[in-house]
Structure formats: structure tokens, C-alpha cells
Amino acid sequence: MSHFAKIKDGIVQQVIVAEQDVIDSGSMGDPTDWVQTSYNTYRGIHYTPNNHKLPDGGIPLRKNYASKGHTYDEERDAFYAPQPDPSWVLNEETCIWEPPQ
């Protein structure tokens, strides 16, 4: 099973657990509205399942795990949270917002 985020106008509407063939079948709506996300990916690093402090060398997927209300940026192929404050800047490598220095 994998996690998939439903995207509308670049914003995550929901995240579900499903098999790729269920998404591809169209039973969940247009398959192009769904983008796979990894629960074990944060800041562009893949971590050991159930231990988000231990990188495991796995392939990170789309910089961060998607959550409802997050942005999916097709150009970066990344998920990131809403900007917490207008002064914060998006780190291009991690796709995490950083406070001004």
C-alpha cells in the first residue's frame, strides 16, 4: 500500500492509503488528480519506517509527506506546508519554510 494525495489547483485536498492499481482504475476519480507521497520522507530525506530520526538511505519522494492544505508544486515535484508568515522563505533543497535570519 502507498499514500496518495488528491490535488486540486495545487493544494492537497486529502491523503489516502491505496494500491496504485486502485488509483489507476479511476474508481477514486481522475487518476491524474492523485500524486504519490511518502510517509517516510521529510526535508528531502527518506527515514526508517516508524523512526523519523534515522535516515535509511532510501529514495525520498517529493521532499515531504503531503498533508491536507499543503501545496504540491509540480515544478519542484514537492509538497510543502503553507507559509507560516510572509517573512519566511522556502528552502529550495528541503521545501521547508525558514524564518528570517
C-alpha positions as CSV (number, residue, x, y, z in Angstrom):
1,M,0.0,0.0,0.0
2,S,1.1,3.6,-0.7
3,H,-0.1,7.0,0.3
4,F,-1.6,9.3,-2.3
5,A,-2.6,13.0,-2.1
6,K,-5.6,14.3,-4.1
7,I,-4.6,17.6,-5.6
8,K,-6.9,20.4,-6.8
9,D,-5.4,23.6,-8.1
10,G,-2.1,22.7,-6.5
11,I,-3.5,22.2,-3.0
12,V,-3.8,18.8,-1.2
13,Q,-7.4,18.0,-0.6
14,Q,-6.9,14.7,1.2
15,V,-4.4,11.9,1.7
16,I,-5.4,8.2,1.4
17,V,-3.7,4.8,1.6
18,A,-4.3,2.8,-1.6
19,E,-2.8,0.5,-4.2
20,Q,-1.6,2.1,-7.4
21,D,-4.0,0.0,-9.4
22,V,-6.9,1.4,-7.5
23,I,-5.8,4.9,-8.3
24,D,-5.2,3.9,-12.0
25,S,-8.6,2.3,-12.2
26,G,-10.4,5.7,-11.9
27,S,-12.6,4.4,-9.0
28,M,-11.2,7.3,-6.9
29,G,-11.8,9.9,-9.6
30,D,-9.4,11.1,-12.2
31,P,-6.1,9.3,-11.7
32,T,-4.2,12.5,-12.7
33,D,-5.6,14.2,-9.6
34,W,-3.6,11.8,-7.3
35,V,0.1,12.1,-6.5
36,Q,2.0,9.6,-4.5
37,T,3.6,10.8,-1.3
38,S,5.9,9.0,1.2
39,Y,5.2,9.0,5.0
40,N,8.9,8.3,5.5
41,T,10.1,11.4,3.6
42,Y,10.9,14.7,5.3
43,R,13.2,17.5,4.2
44,G,14.1,15.5,1.1
45,I,15.5,12.6,3.2
46,H,14.0,9.1,3.5
47,Y,13.8,7.8,7.0
48,T,13.4,4.4,8.5
49,P,9.7,3.5,8.9
50,N,8.5,4.3,12.5
51,N,11.7,6.2,13.3
52,H,11.8,9.6,11.7
53,K,15.2,10.3,13.2
54,L,17.2,7.7,11.4
55,P,17.8,8.2,7.7
56,D,17.9,4.9,5.9
57,G,19.3,5.8,2.5
58,G,16.0,5.1,0.7
59,I,14.8,7.2,-2.1
60,P,12.9,10.3,-0.8
61,L,9.7,11.1,-2.6
62,R,8.6,14.7,-3.2
63,K,10.6,16.3,-0.4
64,N,7.9,16.0,2.3
65,Y,4.9,13.9,3.2
66,A,1.7,15.6,2.0
67,S,-1.0,16.8,4.4
68,K,-4.4,18.4,3.7
69,G,-3.8,22.1,2.9
70,H,-0.2,21.6,1.7
71,T,0.9,22.8,-1.7
72,Y,2.0,20.4,-4.4
73,D,4.5,22.2,-6.6
74,E,4.8,20.4,-10.0
75,E,7.9,22.3,-11.0
76,R,9.8,21.3,-7.8
77,D,7.9,18.0,-7.7
78,A,7.5,18.6,-4.0
79,F,5.0,19.0,-1.2
80,Y,5.3,21.8,1.4
81,A,3.2,23.4,4.1
82,P,1.5,26.8,3.9
83,Q,3.8,29.7,4.5
84,P,3.6,30.4,8.3
85,D,4.5,34.1,7.9
86,P,5.1,36.4,4.9
87,S,8.7,36.9,6.1
88,W,9.6,33.2,6.0
89,V,11.4,31.8,2.9
90,L,11.1,28.4,1.3
91,N,14.3,26.4,1.5
92,E,14.6,25.1,-2.1
93,E,16.5,22.0,-1.1
94,T,14.2,20.8,1.7
95,C,10.9,22.6,0.8
96,I,10.6,23.6,4.4
97,W,9.8,27.3,5.4
98,E,12.6,29.0,7.3
99,P,12.3,32.1,9.5
100,P,14.2,35.3,8.6
101,Q,17.8,35.4,9.8
